[in-house]
Amino acid sequence: MLEFEMTRERVPCLYELSFKKGNPPVLVLRIHNDFLEANKGCSPTQTMLGYMREEHNLGEFLPFGGEYFGFDEALKKVKTEDQFTEFNIEIPVYRKETAEKCNYCKGEGWDKDLQLSCSWCDGTKHKILYDWKPFIAISASLELLTSLTEIFNKKTSEKKYQLMSIRTTCGKKSGRFPIGGSYGIDFCNWLATFPEGHQFSRVVQTMAEVHAHIYSQEIDFYDFEAYVGSNDWLVIGCPGDACGIHRSDEFWEPGEGKVFSCHNLDNAIQQIELLIGLAVMSDEARKEI
């Protein structure tokens, strides 16, 4: 499996994460054409697709070979360049303020019983809608994609090496949206050039900006973190109950890759925000490796 191969050897790049600022912000996946050709037209079993559609109330699943991949057109093919095809995942908005009056406070923006701003409309006086569905479609699509990349047993012809691999799961219950994977040897050696405690400010700022886009609200940057922990470990965190990506192994030696795991990923938004953190780290490392 790719995750464990990368701890022992340099693996030719199969895919990589990247990030694009914009409105909406975009999580980018560049996937090697060798993998796409091998998986062209392939779909998970009808049993699995049926289960995921029913479990998450999802629409049509599109396999590789067309302009989109995944559920509800979650991944959009953008271009093919240098043996890689780029797919964009546009980050949706979860919290949407409507023009309608809030049903609870009747458009006053104030809770008379509690003598506080109305918690139903956040004091906006307008009805607020919350939409999980596009985030679930992204998470479910990435689960199927990363399961395919993990079992792909061919080496691509690419000269640059895989910096990190990811494996995600889309669950319906709390704590069921984990991210796992591994950091490649080159990424770990690059990370080791930073002192313990080094803060990756661009990662923090990007995750906070994406969070503000998702919730249509500003948020304090202190709710996010991205830094070098002890023994050259990468720690990335987002709002939640100790929610973040952490080490799986206690020790690391130069010349090895690392397996990483997560803690308390309760929903698809947290999963996507942490993937964006990894994408920005990948962009930063790729500039120097």
URKAMO-V653153 format. One record per residue. N is the residue number from 1. SS is DSSP state (H for helix, E for strand, L for the rest). D_CENTER is the distance of its C-alpha to the mean C-alpha in Angstrom with 1 decimal. Layout:
((N & SS & D_CENTER) (N & SS & D_CENTER))
//
This chain:
((1 & L & 20.4) (2 & H & 18.2) (3 & H & 16.8) (4 & H & 20.4) (5 & H & 21.9) (6 & L & 19.9) (7 & L & 21.6) (8 & L & 24.9) (9 & L & 24.9) (10 & L & 23.4) (11 & L & 21.7) (12 & E & 22.0) (13 & L & 18.7) (14 & L & 17.3) (15 & E & 14.1) (16 & E & 12.1) (17 & E & 9.0) (18 & E & 10.3) (19 & E & 10.3) (20 & E & 13.2) (21 & L & 14.7) (22 & L & 16.6) (23 & L & 17.3) (24 & L & 15.0) (25 & L & 12.3) (26 & E & 10.6) (27 & E & 7.5) (28 & E & 9.8) (29 & E & 10.4) (30 & E & 13.9) (31 & E & 15.5) (32 & E & 19.0) (33 & H & 21.7) (34 & H & 23.2) (35 & H & 20.4) (36 & H & 20.4) (37 & H & 24.1) (38 & H & 24.2) (39 & L & 21.9) (40 & L & 23.4) (41 & L & 24.3) (42 & L & 23.2) (43 & L & 21.9) (44 & L & 21.2) (45 & L & 24.4) (46 & H & 25.6) (47 & H & 25.7) (48 & H & 21.9) (49 & H & 21.2) (50 & H & 23.8) (51 & H & 22.5) (52 & H & 18.9) (53 & H & 20.5) (54 & H & 22.9) (55 & H & 20.6) (56 & H & 18.1) (57 & L & 20.5) (58 & L & 18.8) (59 & L & 20.6) (60 & L & 21.4) (61 & E & 19.4) (62 & E & 19.8) (63 & L & 19.9) (64 & L & 19.7) (65 & L & 22.8) (66 & L & 22.6) (67 & L & 20.9) (68 & E & 17.9) (69 & E & 15.9) (70 & E & 14.8) (71 & E & 15.8) (72 & L & 17.1) (73 & L & 16.4) (74 & L & 12.6) (75 & E & 12.5) (76 & E & 15.5) (77 & E & 17.4) (78 & E & 18.6) (79 & E & 20.7) (80 & E & 21.9) (81 & E & 22.9) (82 & L & 24.0) (83 & L & 23.3) (84 & E & 19.7) (85 & E & 18.5) (86 & E & 15.8) (87 & E & 13.6) (88 & E & 12.2) (89 & E & 9.7) (90 & E & 11.4) (91 & L & 10.0) (92 & L & 12.7) (93 & L & 14.9) (94 & L & 15.3) (95 & E & 18.6) (96 & E & 21.3) (97 & E & 24.8) (98 & E & 27.6) (99 & E & 31.2) (100 & E & 32.6) (101 & E & 34.2) (102 & L & 32.6) (103 & L & 34.3) (104 & L & 34.5) (105 & L & 36.1) (106 & L & 37.7) (107 & L & 36.3) (108 & L & 37.6) (109 & L & 34.4) (110 & E & 36.2) (111 & E & 36.5) (112 & L & 40.3) (113 & L & 40.2) (114 & L & 37.9) (115 & L & 39.0) (116 & E & 35.4) (117 & E & 33.1) (118 & L & 32.1) (119 & L & 28.9) (120 & L & 28.5) (121 & L & 28.2) (122 & L & 27.4) (123 & L & 30.8) (124 & L & 30.0) (125 & L & 32.7) (126 & E & 30.6) (127 & E & 28.9) (128 & E & 25.2) (129 & E & 23.1) (130 & E & 19.7) (131 & L & 17.7) (132 & L & 15.0) (133 & H & 15.6) (134 & H & 13.3) (135 & H & 10.2) (136 & H & 11.7) (137 & H & 12.4) (138 & H & 8.9) (139 & H & 8.0) (140 & H & 11.5) (141 & H & 11.4) (142 & H & 8.6) (143 & H & 10.7) (144 & H & 13.7) (145 & H & 12.5) (146 & H & 11.5) (147 & H & 14.7) (148 & H & 16.6) (149 & H & 15.5) (150 & H & 16.4) (151 & H & 19.9) (152 & L & 20.6) (153 & L & 23.7) (154 & L & 24.8) (155 & L & 24.5) (156 & L & 23.8) (157 & L & 26.3) (158 & L & 24.0) (159 & L & 25.5) (160 & L & 22.5) (161 & E & 20.6) (162 & L & 17.1) (163 & L & 15.6) (164 & E & 12.9) (165 & E & 11.9) (166 & E & 9.2) (167 & E & 10.1) (168 & E & 8.5) (169 & L & 10.9) (170 & L & 11.4) (171 & L & 14.3) (172 & L & 16.7) (173 & L & 18.1) (174 & L & 17.2) (175 & L & 15.4) (176 & L & 14.2) (177 & L & 10.4) (178 & L & 10.2) (179 & E & 8.3) (180 & E & 11.0) (181 & E & 12.2) (182 & E & 14.5) (183 & E & 15.3) (184 & L & 18.0) (185 & H & 21.5) (186 & H & 21.4) (187 & H & 18.2) (188 & H & 19.9) (189 & H & 23.2) (190 & H & 21.7) (191 & H & 20.1) (192 & L & 23.6) (193 & L & 25.2) (194 & L & 24.0) (195 & L & 26.0) (196 & L & 24.9) (197 & L & 23.6) (198 & L & 22.4) (199 & E & 20.0) (200 & L & 17.4) (201 & H & 18.2) (202 & H & 16.2) (203 & H & 12.9) (204 & H & 14.2) (205 & H & 15.6) (206 & H & 12.6) (207 & H & 10.5) (208 & H & 13.8) (209 & H & 14.5) (210 & H & 11.4) (211 & H & 12.3) (212 & H & 15.8) (213 & H & 15.0) (214 & H & 13.3) (215 & H & 16.3) (216 & L & 18.9) (217 & L & 20.0) (218 & L & 20.1) (219 & L & 19.0) (220 & L & 20.3) (221 & H & 18.4) (222 & H & 19.7) (223 & H & 17.3) (224 & L & 14.7) (225 & E & 15.3) (226 & E & 14.7) (227 & E & 17.8) (228 & E & 19.7) (229 & L & 21.1) (230 & H & 24.2) (231 & H & 24.8) (232 & H & 22.3) (233 & L & 19.2) (234 & E & 15.9) (235 & E & 15.0) (236 & E & 12.0) (237 & E & 12.4) (238 & L & 11.7) (239 & L & 14.3) (240 & L & 15.4) (241 & L & 17.8) (242 & L & 17.2) (243 & L & 13.5) (244 & E & 11.7) (245 & E & 11.3) (246 & E & 14.9) (247 & E & 17.3) (248 & L & 18.6) (249 & L & 21.9) (250 & L & 24.4) (251 & L & 25.7) (252 & L & 24.9) (253 & L & 27.4) (254 & L & 27.2) (255 & L & 26.9) (256 & L & 24.4) (257 & L & 20.7) (258 & E & 18.8) (259 & E & 17.0) (260 & E & 14.4) (261 & E & 13.4) (262 & E & 12.3) (263 & E & 14.4) (264 & L & 14.7) (265 & L & 11.3) (266 & L & 13.4) (267 & L & 11.4) (268 & H & 8.6) (269 & H & 8.3) (270 & H & 8.0) (271 & H & 5.2) (272 & H & 3.3) (273 & H & 5.5) (274 & H & 5.3) (275 & H & 2.6) (276 & H & 5.1) (277 & H & 7.6) (278 & H & 7.5) (279 & H & 7.9) (280 & H & 10.7) (281 & H & 12.2) (282 & H & 12.3) (283 & H & 14.1) (284 & H & 16.4) (285 & H & 17.4) (286 & H & 18.0) (287 & H & 20.5) (288 & H & 22.6) (289 & L & 22.4))
//
